[in-house]
Every structure is written in structure tokens, then in C-alpha cells.
């Protein structure tokens, strides 16, 4: 399996523990509105699409996992082969995704406030979730199905 595809699949898998952390935090009242839901609602509304709440939740889930897969594909293409180098890079990658998102394009589109002006608890949870994603991604992207994949 090539590195990009392996990264995309690892990105989907890494989105699972990330999402679990986010949902757990929401149950404890730490995040308020979930960013994937806010982002999806913004783009659907601005496109003139008015889904039911169930449809919007489903779209947010699909988009969140799709974003995780796309980010995983990019990481898969550049990830070092050695785990000792890949894990810290994965954590930095997850933190970079958080920074570019919550201090960049999300406030630029008017979806949510800049991280420095948003709920502190939400941003702490989202940074932690992105670190979990980056760590899980780094652990998963290096797995190989067979010795023949070593050359990919």
C-alpha cells in the first residue's frame, strides 16, 4: 500500500480517539458547541442548504472524518519511517492543524472566534484532541500490511 493511501486510512482511524476525547469533553460541559458541527452548519447555511439536525450531524461526522483522512494522506506522504521521529512529528502536525484552523481559516471565515478569544476550555480540549490525532496518526501510518510494503 502506498504511503499516501496508508496515511489516509490512518487519518480516519486517528480521528476516532480524537472524536472520543471531544465527545467526552462535551459531556462534561467543556466545549460548548462542537467545532465540526459549527463549521458544517456555517457552510451548509451559506450554501442555502437547510438539513434536519440529524442530517447536519451526519454531514459533520462525514466531513470531520474526511478532513482527518485528507490530513492523514498528507502526513503519510512526508512521515519519517522511524517511529522515534514520527511520533513527535505527528504531535507537531496535529498542533499545527489546530493552529492553522483555530487561529487561521475558521476565524477568517467568521465561523468561530480566534482561539485567543474563544472559550478557553474549548480550545484546550481542541488542542489536546489534535495532539491525540497526531500521535495516533503517527503510530498508525507506520504500520505495514506486509514486508512487500517496505518499499512503498
C-alpha positions, -999 to +999 in steps of 0.1 A: +000+000+000+015+034-009+023+059+018-005+084+009-032+058+010-018+044+042-018+079+056-054+085+045-066+053+062-045+061+093-061+096+094-096+080+095-085+057+124-068+086+142-100+106+140-117+080+163-098+087+195-098+124+187-136+124+184-139+103+215-120+129+235-141+157+221-174+139+228-162+131+264-153+167+270-187+178+257-204+155+281-185+173+309-196+207+295-161+217+285-165+226+248-199+241+243-208+238+206-186+213+188-164+229+161-171+203+134-208+209+139-203+247+138-182+245+107-206+223+089-236+244+099-218+275+086-210+261+052-244+244+047-262+277+057-240+298+035-248+274+006-285+277+012-289+241+023-312+236+053-308+200+065-325+184+095-304+182+127-298+145+121-287+152+085-264+180+097-249+158+124-243+131+098-227+156+074-205+170+102-193+135+111-185+126+075-167+159+069-147+155+101-135+120+091-129+132+056-107+161+069-089+136+091-083+113+061-070+141+039-047+154+066-035+118+072-028+114+035-005+145+036+012+132+067+016+098+052+035+113+022+061+130+044+062+109+076+096+096+086+098+058+087+113+056+122+088+057+150+110+077+173+110+106+147+074+100+135+056+104+169+070+139+178+064+150+142+028+137+144+022+156+176+036+188+160+015+181+129-017+178+150-008+210+168-002+227+135-036+217+122-052+231+154-032+264+150-039+268+113-076+260+119-085+279+151-062+308+145-065+309+108-092+298+084-120+292+109-120+328+123-112+341+088-145+326+075-163+340+106-173+306+118-158+309+153-137+334+172-099+332+170-085+307+196-073+335+218-108+350+220-127+317+222-137+297+252-105+287+269-119+252+278-129+245+243-095+255+229-077+234+255-098+204+246-094+210+208-056+213+212-055+181+232-077+164+206-054+174+178-024+161+198-042+128+202-049+128+165-013+135+156+000+108+180-025+082+168-018+091+132+020+088+137+015+054+153-008+041+126+008+055+095+039+034+100+021+001+102+027-021+072+004-049+060+033-070+046+071-069+042+065-061+005+051-027+015+085-017+029+095-002-005+063+019-008 
